[in-house]
Amino acid sequence: MKRLLVLGAGTAGTMVVNKLRPRLDPAEWQITIVDQTPCHHYQPGFLFIPFGIYRQHDVEKPKRDFIPAGVDLGMSPIEEIDPARQQVLLADGRHLPYDYLVIATGTHPNPGQTPGLEAPALGDTIHHFYSLPGAGALAERLKKWEGGRMVINIMEFPFKCPVAPLEFTFLADAWFQERGRRDKVEIVFATPMSEVF
């Protein structure tokens, strides 16, 4: 029995097991996927939360719903990958041996890498929509904001979903118009790019 171990049950890891389970004979291949959280977040939907188009429940689904039959799903943070022994140590103490390992653990925004984004203003006058808590905090702020200058600022490359800041700008323009507040809001789109999508 050969063992395929996939670390990360986000979009990439889930696609791997969905593509390989039908192609690998279950009598010959054991497939296991491991993630630390049971809930999948549809990250492109975070963009729509500040404007009330989506809510949290619209972007959350159980990861189990996307894992095909015949694939074992484990829930635990990953402590260590030991390539010499071909095994992964999980935080719950389990050791998972593998013959083939796929690492699909993804990326996560780290506002602390941009000076000023972890200051007290984060969540008050500085916001982002690249995480569920960030998008939710921005939604609450926009509900109460009477107007002023809104700067949509792209810090530098690389960043997730390069078109999202421009989409946010258009959504904000429409949202303020619908609420009769567009004349009270100056929208500034600041970008290091010479062109937009």
C-alpha positions in Angstrom: 0.0 0.0 0.0 1.5 3.3 -1.1 0.7 6.4 1.0 0.0 9.8 -0.3 -0.1 12.5 2.3 -1.4 16.0 1.5 -0.8 18.8 4.0 -3.5 21.5 3.7 -7.2 21.1 2.8 -7.6 24.5 1.2 -8.3 24.9 -2.5 -5.0 23.4 -3.7 -4.9 20.4 -1.4 -8.6 19.7 -2.0 -8.1 19.8 -5.7 -5.1 17.3 -5.5 -7.1 14.7 -3.6 -10.2 15.1 -5.8 -8.1 14.7 -9.0 -6.0 11.8 -7.7 -8.5 9.7 -5.8 -10.3 8.5 -9.0 -6.9 7.9 -10.7 -5.2 5.9 -7.9 -6.4 2.4 -7.2 -7.8 2.4 -3.6 -6.4 -1.1 -3.2 -2.9 0.2 -3.8 -3.1 3.8 -2.5 -4.0 5.3 0.9 -4.7 9.0 0.6 -4.7 11.3 3.6 -5.2 15.0 3.8 -4.5 17.0 7.0 -5.5 20.5 8.0 -5.7 22.4 11.3 -9.2 23.9 10.9 -12.4 22.1 9.9 -13.9 25.1 8.0 -13.0 26.3 4.5 -13.1 30.0 3.9 -13.9 31.2 0.4 -11.4 34.0 0.4 -12.5 35.8 -2.7 -15.9 36.4 -0.9 -14.2 38.5 1.8 -14.2 41.4 -0.7 -18.0 41.5 -0.5 -18.4 41.3 3.2 -17.7 45.1 3.9 -20.7 45.9 1.6 -23.1 43.4 3.0 -23.3 41.4 -0.2 -21.9 38.4 1.7 -21.9 37.5 5.4 -19.7 35.2 7.3 -21.9 32.1 6.7 -21.7 32.8 3.0 -18.0 32.2 2.9 -17.7 29.3 5.3 -18.2 25.6 4.5 -17.0 22.4 6.2 -13.9 21.1 4.5 -15.2 17.6 4.9 -17.9 18.5 2.2 -15.2 18.8 -0.4 -13.1 15.7 0.4 -14.0 12.7 -1.7 -15.0 9.3 -0.3 -11.9 7.1 0.2 -9.7 10.0 1.4 -8.9 10.2 5.1 -9.2 13.7 6.6 -7.2 14.5 9.7 -7.5 17.7 11.8 -4.4 18.9 13.6 -1.7 21.5 13.3 1.5 20.2 11.7 4.5 20.2 14.0 7.3 18.9 11.8 8.1 17.3 8.4 10.8 14.6 8.7 11.9 13.9 5.1 14.6 11.4 6.2 12.0 9.2 7.9 9.3 10.2 5.4 6.8 11.1 8.1 5.0 14.1 9.4 4.5 14.8 13.1 1.2 16.4 14.0 0.5 18.6 17.1 -1.8 15.9 18.5 1.2 13.5 18.7 0.4 11.3 15.6 3.2 10.4 13.2 1.9 10.1 9.6 4.2 8.1 7.3 4.2 8.8 3.6 5.6 7.7 0.3 4.6 10.9 -1.5 4.1 14.2 0.2 2.2 17.2 -1.2 2.6 20.5 0.7 -0.4 22.8 0.0 -0.5 24.8 3.2 -1.2 28.1 1.4 -0.4 31.6 2.5 -1.8 34.0 5.0 -1.7 37.8 5.1 0.7 39.3 7.6 -0.2 43.0 8.2 2.8 43.2 10.7 5.2 43.1 7.7 4.0 46.6 6.7 5.1 49.3 9.1 2.0 50.9 10.8 -0.5 48.2 10.0 -0.4 46.7 13.5 -0.7 50.1 15.2 -3.8 50.9 17.2 -5.3 52.4 14.0 -5.7 48.8 12.5 -9.4 48.1 12.8 -10.2 51.7 13.4 -9.0 54.0 10.6 -6.9 51.3 8.8 -8.5 48.2 7.4 -8.0 45.3 5.0 -10.4 42.7 3.6 -7.9 39.9 3.1 -9.0 38.0 6.3 -12.5 37.2 7.7 -11.9 39.3 10.8 -10.5 42.2 8.7 -13.5 42.2 6.3 -15.9 42.1 9.2 -14.2 45.0 11.0 -14.3 47.0 7.8 -18.0 46.2 7.4 -18.8 47.6 10.8 -16.7 50.7 10.2 -18.4 51.5 6.9 -21.8 51.2 8.5 -21.0 54.1 10.8 -18.7 56.2 8.6 -20.3 59.4 7.6 -17.7 60.4 5.0 -14.2 61.8 4.4 -11.3 60.5 2.4 -11.0 56.8 1.7 -7.6 55.7 0.4 -7.3 52.3 -1.2 -3.6 51.7 -1.0 -1.6 48.9 -2.5 1.5 48.6 -0.5 3.8 46.6 -2.7 4.2 43.4 -4.6 3.4 40.6 -4.2 -0.1 40.8 -2.8 -3.1 38.5 -2.9 -5.5 38.9 -5.8 -4.1 41.9 -7.6 -7.5 43.0 -9.0 -9.2 43.0 -5.6 -8.3 46.6 -4.6 -9.7 47.9 -7.9 -12.8 45.9 -7.4 -13.1 47.2 -3.9 -12.8 50.8 -5.3 -15.7 50.2 -7.7 -17.8 48.5 -5.0 -17.2 51.3 -2.6 -18.2 53.9 -5.2 -21.5 52.1 -5.9 -22.2 51.4 -2.2 -21.8 55.0 -1.2 -24.0 56.1 -4.1 -26.7 53.7 -3.1 -26.7 55.2 0.4 -26.7 58.8 -0.8 -23.3 59.5 0.7 -21.1 59.5 -2.4 -20.7 63.3 -2.3 -19.3 63.1 1.2 -16.6 60.6 0.3 -13.4 61.2 -1.6 -12.0 57.9 -2.9 -8.3 57.8 -3.7 -6.8 54.7 -5.4 -3.0 54.6 -4.6 -0.9 52.0 -6.4 2.7 51.3 -7.2 1.6 49.8 -10.6 1.8 51.9 -13.8 -1.3 50.2 -15.1 -4.5 48.7 -13.7 -6.2 45.5 -14.8 
